[in-house]
């Protein structure tokens, strides 16, 4: 039960192996039930296979949901009147650069699914993404006198291209060899497994060119043909902004 059945690195590696000797202590018993814990009883826990284990204390290590955890207690409604949790549950996690989602205009997410990786510094990721978002917001902050705000969100084509890019990179990585937090424990690819410098290049390639398109987007809701990815814009009544 203690010997991994997956390649090194498929799950986040421990930085020490000192814990191994713990299982050789006389007061330690390893109970490895593939069916997990079925219930908590008055004296301990009952495993899925019916084994009763008496305990004085329980440390409940449930892990974390890197894919959707920070949205589960938040309601975000898009233009289609659908909650983001519902959207991702039905269609799978999809985004552009991990920061924007089709149907949820003017919503920017930092360290979102498909927009971070497990081998780059989170602070640097946030700095780069914040700079990109600031440039986009600055370019969109235009008043054409119509009373309509400029709402921007990625096209489905742009999202599909980015998701497929993330999937392609993940398939060639060690993280595709088991269930782990990198792939949302089987829910789908939630990390960008490519090189961090390539992610930054993707943002840069879609900033300088696309920013010019954003500033004149008041005239059309058609996708703009930017390098590699498409971004669409649309005008909606100002009163609708409060409902988004």
C-alpha positions in Angstrom: 0.0 0.0 0.0 3.0 2.3 0.5 4.6 1.6 -2.8 3.5 4.0 -5.5 2.0 2.5 -8.6 2.7 5.5 -10.8 5.9 7.2 -12.1 7.9 9.5 -10.0 6.5 13.0 -10.2 2.9 12.0 -11.3 1.8 13.1 -7.8 3.5 15.9 -6.0 6.6 14.3 -4.5 7.4 14.4 -0.8 10.7 16.1 0.0 11.6 13.5 2.6 11.2 9.7 3.2 11.4 10.0 7.0 7.8 9.0 7.3 8.5 5.4 6.2 9.9 4.5 9.6 6.7 5.6 11.3 5.0 2.4 10.0 7.5 0.2 11.8 6.5 1.5 15.2 4.7 -0.9 17.5 1.9 1.5 18.1 1.2 2.1 14.4 -1.1 0.0 12.2 -1.6 0.7 8.6 -5.2 0.1 7.4 -5.3 0.5 3.6 -8.9 -0.1 2.5 -9.4 0.6 -1.3 -13.0 1.5 -0.5 -12.0 4.2 2.0 -13.9 5.2 5.1 -17.6 4.4 5.1 -18.6 6.2 8.3 -17.4 7.6 11.6 -18.5 5.6 14.6 -18.6 6.3 18.4 -15.2 4.6 18.8 -13.5 5.4 15.5 -14.2 4.7 11.9 -15.8 2.0 9.8 -14.1 1.2 6.5 -15.8 0.4 3.2 -15.0 -3.3 3.6 -16.5 -3.4 7.1 -13.4 -3.1 9.2 -13.9 -1.2 12.5 -10.9 0.8 13.7 -10.8 2.2 17.2 -9.3 5.7 17.4 -8.7 8.4 20.0 -8.5 11.2 17.5 -9.2 11.6 13.7 -7.1 13.8 11.5 -9.3 14.2 8.4 -7.0 14.9 5.4 -9.4 15.5 2.6 -7.0 17.3 0.3 -8.1 20.2 -1.8 -10.0 20.9 -5.1 -7.7 22.9 -7.2 -10.1 22.7 -10.2 -13.3 24.2 -8.9 -12.8 24.6 -5.2 -12.7 28.4 -5.1 -15.9 28.7 -7.1 -18.0 26.2 -5.2 -19.1 28.7 -2.6 -19.4 31.5 -5.1 -22.3 32.3 -7.5 -21.1 33.7 -10.9 -23.9 34.1 -13.4 -23.1 34.6 -17.1 -25.1 36.2 -20.0 -26.8 32.8 -20.6 -28.2 33.0 -17.0 -26.1 29.9 -16.1 -23.8 29.7 -13.1 -20.2 29.1 -13.8 -20.2 25.9 -11.6 -23.1 24.6 -13.7 -21.4 25.6 -17.0 -18.1 23.8 -16.1 -20.0 20.8 -14.7 -21.9 20.3 -18.0 -19.2 21.3 -20.5 -16.0 20.7 -18.7 -13.5 23.3 -17.6 -12.8 25.7 -20.4 -11.1 29.1 -20.5 -8.8 31.3 -22.4 -5.3 31.6 -20.8 -7.1 30.4 -17.6 -8.2 34.0 -17.0 -11.4 34.5 -19.1 -14.4 32.3 -19.9 -16.8 32.5 -22.8 -20.2 33.8 -21.8 -18.9 35.6 -18.7 -17.8 38.9 -20.0 -15.4 41.2 -18.2 -14.6 38.5 -15.7 -10.9 38.0 -15.1 -9.5 35.2 -12.9 -6.0 35.0 -11.6 -4.4 31.5 -11.0 -7.5 30.0 -12.6 -7.8 26.6 -14.1 -5.6 26.2 -17.2 -3.8 29.4 -16.3 -1.1 28.3 -13.8 1.3 25.4 -13.5 2.9 23.4 -10.7 6.4 24.3 -11.6 6.4 28.1 -11.6 6.3 30.6 -8.8 2.8 31.6 -8.0 3.8 35.2 -7.2 5.4 35.6 -10.6 2.3 34.1 -12.3 0.0 36.5 -10.5 2.2 39.5 -11.5 2.3 38.5 -15.2 -1.5 37.8 -15.3 -2.3 41.0 -13.4 -0.3 43.0 -15.9 -2.1 41.4 -18.8 -5.5 42.0 -17.3 -4.6 45.6 -16.5 -3.7 46.2 -20.2 -6.9 44.6 -21.4 -9.1 46.6 -19.0 -7.2 49.8 -19.9 -7.8 49.2 -23.6 -11.5 48.4 -23.0 -12.1 51.5 -20.9 -13.3 53.5 -23.9 -16.4 55.7 -24.0 -17.9 56.0 -27.5 -20.8 58.1 -26.3 -23.4 55.3 -26.9 -24.0 54.6 -23.2 -23.0 50.9 -23.8 -20.1 49.5 -22.0 -17.6 47.3 -23.9 -18.0 43.7 -22.8 -15.2 41.3 -23.7 -15.0 37.6 -23.5 -13.2 34.9 -25.5 -14.9 33.1 -28.4 -15.6 29.4 -28.1 -13.1 28.8 -30.9 -10.4 30.6 -28.9 -11.2 28.6 -25.8 -11.2 25.3 -27.7 -7.8 26.1 -29.1 -6.4 26.9 -25.6 -8.0 23.9 -23.9 -6.7 21.6 -26.6 -3.2 23.2 -26.2 -3.4 22.4 -22.5 -4.6 18.9 -23.2 -1.9 18.3 -25.7 0.8 19.4 -23.3 -0.7 17.3 -20.5 -0.8 14.1 -22.6 3.0 14.3 -23.1 3.7 14.9 -19.4 4.1 12.5 -16.4 1.0 14.0 -14.9 -1.2 12.1 -17.3 -0.1 8.8 -15.8 -2.3 8.9 -12.7 -5.0 10.9 -10.9 -3.6 14.0 -9.3 -4.3 17.6 -8.5 -2.6 18.6 -11.8 -5.5 17.1 -13.7 -8.2 17.9 -11.2 -8.2 14.3 -9.9 -9.6 13.1 -13.2 -12.0 16.0 -13.8 -9.9 17.3 -16.7 -6.7 19.3 -17.2 -6.6 22.2 -14.8 -3.0 23.2 -15.1 -0.9 24.6 -17.9 1.8 21.9 -18.1 4.0 23.6 -20.6 7.0 25.8 -20.0 6.3 29.0 -18.1 8.1 31.1 -20.7 5.8 29.7 -23.4 2.8 30.7 -21.4 4.1 34.3 -21.2 4.9 34.3 -24.9 1.3 33.3 -25.6 0.0 36.2 -23.6 2.4 38.6 -25.2 1.4 37.4 -28.7 -2.2 38.1 -27.9 -1.7 41.5 -26.2 -0.1 44.0 -28.4 -2.1 43.0 -31.5 -5.4 42.3 -29.8 -5.3 45.5 -27.7 -5.7 47.5 -30.9 -8.7 45.4 -31.8 -10.3 45.9 -28.4 -10.3 49.7 -28.7 -12.3 49.6 -31.9 -14.6 46.8 -31.0 -17.6 49.0 -30.5 -18.6 48.5 -34.1 -18.7 44.7 -34.2 -19.4 41.6 -32.2 -17.5 39.4 -34.7 -14.3 37.6 -33.6 -11.0 39.4 -34.1 -8.3 37.3 -35.8 -5.5 37.5 -33.3 -2.4 35.3 -33.4 -3.4 31.8 -32.4 -6.5 32.8 -30.5 -9.7 34.7 -31.2 -11.4 37.1 -28.9 -14.9 38.5 -29.4 -16.6 41.6 -28.0 -20.2 42.6 -27.6 -22.2 45.7 -26.5 -24.9 45.1 -24.0 -27.2 47.7 -22.2 -25.5 49.2 -19.2 -28.3 48.1 -16.9 -27.4 44.5 -17.7 -23.9 44.9 -16.4 -25.2 44.7 -12.8 -26.7 41.3 -13.6 -23.6 39.7 -14.9 
